[in-house]
Amino acid sequence: MKGRLAVGALQLIGKLPLSWSRRLGRFVGRVAVWTRSEGLRLSRINLAQCYPAMDPRQREKLARASVVNTAINGFEMANIWHHSWDTNKKTIVNVRNEKLLFQGKEDGRGTLVLMPHTGNWEIFGMYLAAMGPSMALYQPPKIEALDPVIRGGREKTNATMVPTNIHGVRSLLKYLKAGHVTMVLPDQEPDMGGDFAPFFGRPALTMTLAHNLIQRTNCHVVFGFGKRVEGGFELVFVPAEKAIYSDEQKVSLAAMNRGVEACIAQAPEQYQWEYKRFRKQPEGKSKIYRKKK
């Protein structure tokens, strides 16, 4: 029953114009702020960690804006999954630094696109797949009935979804070596392989997958995200630092996190600040998300 209700809600929201989806998302987000949701609490903690010098009033404003944008993003996703690429591509009002995507192809190499949780990553992933064959890791949702909705939406163009396990990683390796595009979300705590690296000056457990893929394939690396703008989306590509190609893992991971920071800086209110990015800490460090009694 829960699954059927969730699917029905997604289908209903998906049929709405993008502008209406955003209005509904904005309303839900404001309710979350008004009720002091868990997402708002976590956003405040993360922003205090990442922007300690920011004026507290400005930081609070940013936390609230982030909660609203996260809600909008959820409604946008239902809209994007429901519609065809011919419809979705009309919502892309601009693509910035697109040439960065094609540098790998020009050199005969595969391209690893690192997509932080900023703005809307669904429209960005669909765009990449429309440009040519692409592959991304995929973890099925906890509600099983949602799987065909999400997977079907993501595979409408040329995207191939592979599981988040060793078999999926092997598929990514083969795809990159063949000169294709792969997508990885670099700003989540890893299930497979991780090491601590600075993120806004704080130690954060960071995935080593991207570093391993780079070392084993000599691929081209670029960052990107789908920025929410008036009337649709602006897709933004951001160059990776040379240090991301370093043989030294810690050097590469630090450069990757700086690339994520560079993306966030362009739309900080659209980053998913409620994610527990600092949940795991080096031994001896206190837990920052524990609720105060």
N, C-alpha and C positions, 0 to 999 in steps of 0.2 A: 504493500500500500504506500509506504514512504517513497519507494522508488518511482511508482506511477505518478504520485503527486509532484515529485521533483521534475520528472520528465515533462509532465503537463505544464508546469509553471514555466520551464525553459522554452517550450514550444510557443506558449502564449506570449511571453516577453519577446521572443525572437521575431515574431510577426510585426512588432511595433516598429515605427520609424526610429532611426538612431537617436533623433532629438528627444523622443518620448522615453526611450530607454534611459537616456542620461538624466532626464527629469526625475524619473522614478528612483534611479540610483542616488541622485542628490538628496531626495526626500528621505530615503532609508538611511543614508549616511548621516544626515542631520539628526535623525532620531537616535542613531548610535552615539553621536556626540552628546546629545541632550541627556541620554540615560547613562552616560559615563560607562560605556562598554569596555570590555576587556581589551579590545583593539586600541582604544584611546589610551588606556593605562600603559600598554606595551609600547605604543608609539612615543609617549612621553619619556619613557625610560630610555629607549633607543636614541632619541634625539638629544637627550641630556648627555649620553655617552659620546655621541658623534659631533655635537655642536656645543660643547661646554661653555664657550665664550659668547654664544649668542644671547641676546637679550631675552629673558624668560618669557616676556609677553609675546615676542616674535616667535619663539619656540612653541609656545602654546597654540598660537595661530596656525603654525605649520603642522602641528600634530592633528589639529581638528580638520584642516584641509586634506591631510593625508587619509584620514578615516573616510571622509566624504568621497574622495577620489577612488579609494578601494571599492566602495559600494558601487560607484558608477561603473567601474571596470567590470564588476560581476554582471551587471545588466548588459553592458556592451558585448561581453563574450557570448551571451545567449543570442544576441542579435547577429553577431558574426558567424557563429556556428550554423544558424538557421539559413542564412542567405548564400546565394551562389557567389563565386568569385567575380562575375560580371557586375553584380550589385555592390559587393564589398569594395572593389577597386575604385568605385566612384567616391568613396569616403576618404580616399587618400588625396589630400590637397597639395602635398609637396613631398619630395624625397631629397634629403640633404646629404651630400657627399657620397652619392651612389657609386661613384667610380671606385671607391675603396672596396666594394664587393667584388669587382671584376679583376682586381690586381692579381689574385691567385690564379685565375684562369689564363691571364696573359703570360704568367710565368710557368704555366703547365702544372700548377699545384692545386691541391684541394684547398677549400676555405673553411675555417672554423669561425662561426659567428657566435659570439658570446652575448647573450641577451639577458641583462639584469631585469629584475621585477620592477621596472619603471614604465609608467604609462600602460599601454595595451600590447602585450606580447603576442596575442592571438592574431591580430591583423598584420603584425610584423612577420610572424612565421608564415602566414598564408602568402604574403607578398614574396618572400624568399623562395617559396616553393613554386610560385608562378613564374619566377625568373629561370627556373631549371630544376632538375631533380635535387631533392634535399632530404636529409634524414635527421631525426631528433629522438632523444630518449623519451619514453612515455611510461608513466606510472598510472595504472587504472584507478579511477576514483573509488572511494570506500563504498559508495552506493552503486552497486553493480549495474543497475538499470540505466545509469547515466553514461556508461562506457560507450555504447554505440552512438550516442548524441555527440559526445566530445570527440571521439575518434573520427566519426564521419565528418564533423566540421573541419577538423585539422587535415584530413586527407582529401579535401575537395580539389586541391590542385595537384602538385607532384610530390607532396610530402610523404615520407615513409616513417611510421612510428615503430620503434624497437624498444623492448623492455629494458628497465633500469637494472640490468644484471650483467654478468660477464659475457653472455651471448650478445647482448645489445652493444656492449663496448667493442666487441670484435667486429660487429657489423659497421660501427662508426669508423673503425680503423680501415677496413676494406674500402669503405665509401670515400674516405679522404684520400687514400692512396690512389684511387681511380680518378681523382681530380674533381670530385663533387663537393657540394656544400653540406655541412653538418651544423646543427644548432645545439648549444648547451647553455643551460641557465647556471651562471657561475656564482650566484650569491646565496646559495642554500647550504646548510650544513650537510656534508656528504654522508651517504650510506656506505660508500665504498672508497676507501683511501682518502685521508685528509691530513693536513698539517696546519699549525697555527701561523697566521700571517697578519700583518697590520691591516686593519680596516678602519679608516678615520682615526688612526693612531691607537686603536684598541686591538688586542689579540683576538682573532676570530678563527675558528676552525674552518679551513678553506679546502675545497676539493682539489685533489691532485690530478683528476682526470684530464683536464685541459692541458696541463703541463705534459703529461704522458703522451697524449695525442700529438702534441706539437713535436716532441722529441722523436717519436716513432714515424712521423709522416712528413716532416719538414713543410707543414701546411702554412698557409697565409692566415693571419688572425685579424679580425676586426670586431669591434663592439657595435651594438645597435639596439634601438628601442623605438616603439611607436608612441610618439608624444600626442597627447590629447589637445586638440586645438579647436577653435571655433569652426563648426561645420564638418568636422571629421578628424583626420589624423595627419600628422607630419612624421614621416619615417626618417630617423636620424642615424647615420653611420658615424662612428667615432674611431679614429685610428688607434691601434695598440702601440704601446711603448716597445722599443727594441728589446728592452729587458725581459719582456715576456717570453722571448725565444732563448733565454739563458739556459745553459745546461744545469745550473744550480737551481734546485727546486725552490728554495726559499726566495731567491731573487725573482724567479718567474711568478710565484704566487703573489708576492708583494706588488708586482707590476700589474697583475690581473686585477687585484683589488683596487688599485689606483684607477684602472680603466673603468671599473664599476662606479667609483666615486665621480669620475669625469662625466659619466652618463647622468648620474643623480643630480649633479650640479646644474644641469640644464633644465630640470623640472623636479626640484626636491619635493614638492607637494604631491607629486604623482608616484613617488616611490612607496613600496609596501613596507612602511616602517613598523607595522605591528608584528612582523615576523621575528621570532626569537633568534636573531643572528648571533648573539653572544651567549647562547644557552650553555654551551660547553666551554669551560675556561681552563687554562693551564692549572696544574696542581697548586693548591695554596691560594688561588683566587676565589673570592666570594661570589655567590650566585646573585645576579643582579635582578632577576625576575621574581624573586620570592615576595609574596604579598606580606605587607606589614600588618602585624596584629594590632 
